[in-house]
């Protein structure tokens, strides 16, 4: 299936949106609800003493789902489910934070396997253990399967909503026996799928896939969520209230907000709801990230997110891309160490010029990356995973913007890039700002940055930029932003 540029941006937003919500909520887990307007930041801490920006079990378990589905060509096969259970169990041995229900299931499954003389668990072991946990406790409707369901949507973009729903239910059942957990996963997965394909936020789109007597139940729950606030769902460790809390965070922050503004407001609202903050925000982030795309997620957040097993935001984008295309993408961006622009005249030149308003910022083509004469980079074009020579991934801001009039939230992205330059400069870093040939994107962001630090208008700043980049010619859409 071929995806549009907007759909590709939304594909990239699903797992990064989930991880962003997860990392935002990590430091507030099991805190009481917070007042409106209380600042929400990636502070780290929480139950696993996570580093700022580090995701928790929500994203870690989703990574396992994504990798297993990708290895199976996007199919929820028996082998893929076996791999999920095996890798979850291995992860849980050293994980800082594992849900009690999930840990209980893995413990029972491991004992079953050991009794049979097997070291490796299977999906059948996990399903049997999940059933036993339910029979023993009467409860198996925790939110642990809903928090990890997002990758299923990416693997089923080119297939029917029913197939996506069924796969989500099956994967939920590996650890959660309660049918309501499966229903929640199915509904949320179908909603993410719809969001990526259309850009619409519609959690009701999967109601027709439920049994006739169950659709009204969930319709009522959705209505309750829309009439409530995330803080009203004080039992959000239960899958139903986690679903409601996440949808409430999205639905009650939509009025008057654009894509980036709505995404930030929704994730902050999810965290302010209190209690299982990382999970509710991760669930919300997967859906709203799928609707608005990676261009709506602030660069400062994207640069921070990281977690088990040693991944960062770029790795989640690569994984999402492979899932969506259901093909070997090893030779295609973003899964390449170096993105070549040899066919673009002048792009690979190792040259740069100083910004006229700040000589700690240098402007260059993509070839300037090879100089290493910088401490931080703001990339306005696609680059490979090893192309920027920075000490830390946090010193590289990769902006999702093309030199065209076909961008999601172009003004937000361009201004966010200028803010990234300023953040790096405030930290005392020498910054390389680049695109392919520094003709349109680079001078636009350079002008926005110049306006920011001098107080002049962006149009005035652009004229100063042209003194060092005489070929600067921002495209019409970018010029309108500079003149607005």
Secondary structure, DSSP 8 states (H G I E B T S, - for coil): ----HHHHHHHHHHHHHHHHHHHHHHTTTT-----TT-------BTTTTB-TTB--HHHHHHHHHHHHHHHTTT---HHHHHHHHHHHHHHHTT-S---HHHHHHHHHHHHHHHHTT-SS--HHHHHHHHHHHHHHHS---BTTTGGGTHHHHHHTTTS-HHHHHHHHHHHHTTT---HHHHHHHHHHHHHHHHHHHH----TTTTGGGS-HHHHHHHHHHHHHHHTS-GGG-TTTTBHHHHHHHHHHHHHTT-TT--HHHHHHHHHHHHHHT-SSHHHHHHHHHHHHHHHH-GGGS-HHHHHH-EETTTEEHHHHHHHHHHHHHTS--TTSTTS-S----TTSTTTT---EEEETTEEEEEEE-GGGGGG---SEEEESS---TTTS--SSGGGEEE----SSS--TTHHHHHHHHHHHHHHHHHTT--EEEE-SSSSSHHHHHHHHHHHHHH---HHHHHHHHHTT-TT----HHHHHHHH-
